[in-house]
């Protein structure tokens, strides 16, 4: 039985792929400059929810970034912070401001114990902490920034990918300006303690320095489809691979999850469907 991919992990502050086979688990590190090649085998199966396998081993659509069947997806979301079903959670949370490119700053929350893992998972190029406190105070702060300053809580991966190749030198400026406006807002929850501002830059961690603009993004994996190239960078769930024909392809590892993958030669041709990626941030894209 081949290993089933479980997606990318940033738990150690570096990218790694998680794998599962018959109850065994392993993690394989992703070193920049490494040659990577794989081929999808069989059918894509649901990953299950809350650490438990899918009871029916449901087949999942190739373009699903969640990698779950409807029933497991409902169970997973019911226990998530986003579902607002954990109002009595006693653990401390942090509110953050994350920057993905010019004009793209979002607000979000994460458990304090997770550190910056959530920011790495989202592909935040730059971020700064805004405050810390109970979950509901963190949630109210998030809503306050959306209502008073128009700060979104989501930014699409299409926008993030389009901005990565043209990152300015002064990347923390927008986050710093937003932090200053946010802490002066009326209605700041008393239970949320402001955190002293500090810019954290992930360009080095992601390997984005000098990486050429991506040309295409994988639309989905299919039975027998191969992807191969040299790993140039990784940001959030995305791997940037340099192919032998000179193009750069982005592979969203969320589309790899649930597949059984076997090795392929690093110079194997790309035999899955792709979409062209625009260069830079274009108004018409969104």
SULBELJO-V437674 format. One record per residue. N is the residue number from 1. RES is the residue in one letter. PSI is psi in whole degrees, -180 to 180 (NA if undefined). OMEGA is omega in whole degrees, -180 to 180 (999 if undefined). D_LAST is the distance of its C-alpha to the last C-alpha in Angstrom with 1 decimal. Layout:
n/res/psi/omega/d_last
N/RES/PSI/OMEGA/D_LAST
N/RES/PSI/OMEGA/D_LAST
This chain:
n/res/psi/omega/d_last
1/X/131/-179/42.3
2/X/163/178/39.2
3/X/137/177/37.2
4/X/128/-180/34.1
5/X/139/179/31.1
6/X/12/177/29.9
7/X/-175/-176/26.9
8/X/152/175/26.6
9/X/138/174/28.5
10/X/20/-173/28.3
11/X/-35/-179/31.3
12/X/10/-178/33.4
13/X/4/177/30.8
14/X/152/-178/30.5
15/X/142/176/28.6
16/X/152/176/30.7
17/X/137/178/30.5
18/X/143/-177/32.2
19/X/152/180/34.5
20/X/138/175/36.7
21/X/115/176/39.7
22/X/44/177/42.3
23/X/-16/177/42.0
24/X/147/179/41.9
25/X/149/174/39.0
26/X/163/179/38.2
27/X/129/179/35.7
28/X/123/-177/35.2
29/X/155/180/34.1
30/X/101/-179/31.4
31/X/132/179/32.7
32/X/138/-176/30.7
33/X/-10/-179/32.3
34/X/142/175/33.5
35/X/131/-177/33.4
36/X/137/175/31.8
37/X/134/179/32.2
38/X/159/178/32.1
39/X/134/180/32.4
40/X/140/-177/31.4
41/X/139/173/34.5
42/X/-136/-180/35.1
43/X/153/177/32.6
44/X/127/-176/30.0
45/X/149/179/31.5
46/X/140/-178/30.4
47/X/-15/-175/30.9
48/X/176/-175/32.5
49/X/149/175/32.0
50/X/36/178/33.6
51/X/4/-180/35.4
52/X/143/179/37.0
53/X/154/176/36.6
54/X/127/-175/35.3
55/X/-23/-178/38.5
56/X/0/-179/37.8
57/X/46/-173/35.9
58/X/145/174/33.3
59/X/137/-176/31.3
60/X/143/179/27.5
61/X/145/-177/24.8
62/X/-29/-177/23.7
63/X/2/180/19.9
64/X/120/178/20.5
65/X/-14/178/19.4
66/X/-32/179/21.9
67/X/19/-177/24.9
68/X/150/171/26.8
69/X/164/-177/28.4
70/X/-41/-177/27.8
71/X/-45/179/31.1
72/X/-34/178/30.6
73/X/-40/178/27.0
74/X/-42/180/28.5
75/X/-42/-180/31.2
76/X/-44/-178/29.0
77/X/-33/-179/26.8
78/X/-23/-179/29.9
79/X/15/-179/31.1
80/X/158/177/27.9
81/X/-36/-177/27.4
82/X/-22/-177/24.2
83/X/-7/180/26.5
84/X/38/177/28.6
85/X/10/-175/31.8
86/X/42/-175/33.2
87/X/-27/-178/34.2
88/X/15/179/37.5
89/X/120/-176/36.3
90/X/-8/-176/38.7
91/X/146/177/36.8
92/X/146/178/35.2
93/X/160/176/31.4
94/X/143/173/29.4
95/X/135/-178/26.3
96/X/160/170/24.1
97/X/121/-176/21.4
98/X/137/-178/19.2
99/X/132/-177/17.3
100/X/-10/-179/15.0
101/X/171/-179/14.3
102/X/126/179/14.3
103/X/9/-177/12.8
104/X/85/176/12.2
105/X/135/178/15.4
106/X/162/175/16.1
107/X/147/179/19.4
108/X/175/178/21.2
109/X/154/177/24.7
110/X/154/176/26.9
111/X/136/-177/30.6
112/X/-36/-177/32.6
113/X/-20/-179/34.5
114/X/-11/-179/31.5
115/X/-135/-177/31.1
116/X/9/-176/27.9
117/X/-42/-179/27.5
118/X/-37/180/24.5
119/X/-38/177/22.7
120/X/-40/-180/23.5
121/X/-32/-179/22.4
122/X/-11/-178/18.9
123/X/30/179/18.7
124/X/117/-180/19.1
125/X/-40/178/20.0
126/X/145/173/21.7
127/X/165/174/22.9
128/X/144/177/25.7
129/X/144/178/27.6
130/X/-43/-179/27.7
131/X/172/179/30.5
132/X/149/179/32.5
133/X/-165/180/34.3
134/X/159/-176/34.6
135/X/-49/-175/31.7
136/X/-32/175/31.6
137/X/-39/177/31.8
138/X/-41/179/28.9
139/X/-41/179/26.9
140/X/-36/178/27.9
141/X/-42/177/26.8
142/X/-46/179/23.3
143/X/-35/179/23.2
144/X/-44/-180/24.7
145/X/-36/178/22.0
146/X/-45/-176/19.3
147/X/-43/-173/21.4
148/X/-33/-174/22.9
149/X/-3/179/20.4
150/X/27/-179/17.0
151/X/123/-179/16.5
152/X/163/174/14.4
153/X/3/177/16.1
154/X/144/173/13.4
155/X/132/-174/10.6
156/X/152/178/9.2
157/X/-27/176/11.3
158/X/-42/179/8.7
159/X/-42/-179/7.7
160/X/-45/-178/11.5
161/X/-38/-178/12.7
162/X/-25/-175/10.9
163/X/-16/-170/12.6
164/X/-29/-175/16.0
165/X/-10/-177/17.6
166/X/59/-179/17.5
167/X/126/-179/18.8
168/X/163/-180/20.8
169/X/-39/-178/24.4
170/X/75/-171/24.3
171/X/-20/-176/21.9
172/X/-3/-172/23.5
173/X/-47/-178/23.5
174/X/-39/180/20.5
175/X/-42/180/21.8
176/X/-42/179/25.3
177/X/-41/180/24.3
178/X/-39/177/22.6
179/X/-46/-179/25.6
180/X/-39/179/28.0
181/X/-38/-175/26.3
182/X/-45/-176/26.1
183/X/-15/178/29.8
184/X/2/-177/30.9
185/X/141/170/29.3
186/X/143/-180/31.8
187/X/7/177/31.8
188/X/126/-178/31.5
189/X/131/-179/33.2
190/X/-31/-176/36.7
191/X/-9/-180/36.6
192/X/120/-180/33.8
193/X/122/177/35.3
194/X/144/177/33.2
195/X/135/180/33.0
196/X/134/-172/33.8
197/X/137/174/30.7
198/X/130/180/30.4
199/X/131/174/27.5
200/X/124/-176/27.2
201/X/127/-177/25.6
202/X/8/-177/24.8
203/X/-44/179/24.2
204/X/-42/179/27.8
205/X/-40/-179/27.6
206/X/-14/-178/24.6
207/X/28/-174/26.2
208/X/-10/180/23.3
209/X/118/175/25.8
210/X/8/-180/25.8
211/X/131/-180/23.8
212/X/157/179/22.4
213/X/141/178/18.7
214/X/146/-179/18.0
215/X/-42/-176/18.1
216/X/160/175/17.4
217/X/136/180/16.8
218/X/130/-179/19.2
219/X/-42/178/18.1
220/X/158/172/21.3
221/X/154/179/25.0
222/X/161/177/27.7
223/X/124/180/31.5
224/X/-7/-179/32.9
225/X/138/-179/29.6
226/X/148/174/30.0
227/X/135/-178/27.8
228/X/154/177/29.5
229/X/-175/178/29.3
230/X/130/-177/30.0
231/X/115/-179/28.1
232/X/-39/-176/26.5
233/X/164/174/24.5
234/X/132/-180/23.3
235/X/120/-175/20.7
236/X/-128/178/20.2
237/X/-2/-171/20.6
238/X/136/168/19.7
239/X/132/176/22.5
240/X/115/-177/22.1
241/X/132/174/24.9
242/X/119/-177/26.4
243/X/163/-178/27.8
244/X/-23/180/31.0
245/X/5/177/29.4
246/X/-14/179/27.7
247/X/160/174/24.1
248/X/124/-179/22.3
249/X/139/175/21.0
250/X/130/177/19.1
251/X/116/176/20.7
252/X/111/-175/19.4
253/X/-14/174/22.8
254/X/-26/177/21.8
255/X/-17/177/22.1
256/X/-26/-175/25.5
257/X/136/180/26.9
258/X/-11/178/29.5
259/X/147/165/30.4
260/X/124/-175/33.8
261/X/136/175/33.3
262/X/160/-176/36.1
263/X/149/174/36.4
264/X/158/179/35.6
265/X/142/-178/36.6
266/X/-15/177/34.2
267/X/15/179/34.2
268/X/146/-180/33.5
269/X/154/176/31.1
270/X/117/-175/27.6
271/X/32/174/28.2
272/X/161/-179/25.1
273/X/145/-178/22.0
274/X/162/173/19.1
275/X/143/177/15.6
276/X/144/177/14.9
277/X/134/177/12.9
278/X/157/176/11.4
279/X/126/178/13.4
280/X/-180/180/12.3
281/X/115/-175/9.2
282/X/134/-178/7.7
283/X/-38/-176/6.2
284/X/-15/-176/5.6
285/X/-30/-169/3.8
286/X/NA/999/0.0
